[in-house]
Amino acid sequence: MAKDPGFGKRIRAEVVSLKGQCNAGHKVGDQFEVNCYNTAGMCGFLYHAIFPALNVMQFEGSYPWGTDEAVLNCPDSYNLLTIKVQRVKG
């Protein structure tokens, strides 16, 4: 695995809703301080789903709609988990 270079914005991801039961055991309220080099214990499928937004946010990119957060879903459509990914201020 690549070594974390230690730069970029801090990113926090929080599970905000769950319909069904997450097979990885994630629950509403779970928080992860993730980056492009560290999954922080997040399920690989969920990490893969948030990675494009994580990459943009960590390295100070932006989206046309200009927010510092993204709300994304796990690819498991039978047990739909929604996660909010945001830059940590400060």
Phi, psi and omega in degrees: 000144180294146178281136178293120181287349175079021176232170184103169180286150173283141182234133176242137177240135181228132175288119183254340174202157179209124176248105185111211181230123179290127180292340178269355178088008178291146182229159176303133181098343177300136178237146180226131171263099188252163168209183184290356181240357187215119180280346178056030178088003179285142175307140181300324180293317179293316179301317179299322181291326182268349189305316179302316178292320178302315181299314179298311184292317183297321185258031169063027172282178179212161175256157180303331181278354165069023179261161177262023178212160176220142176249121188229166181240150172293149178289351178282096185285348178276333179232071191293116177251132178246135184230140176256126180248127182214153174289141176274124180286143175096000000 
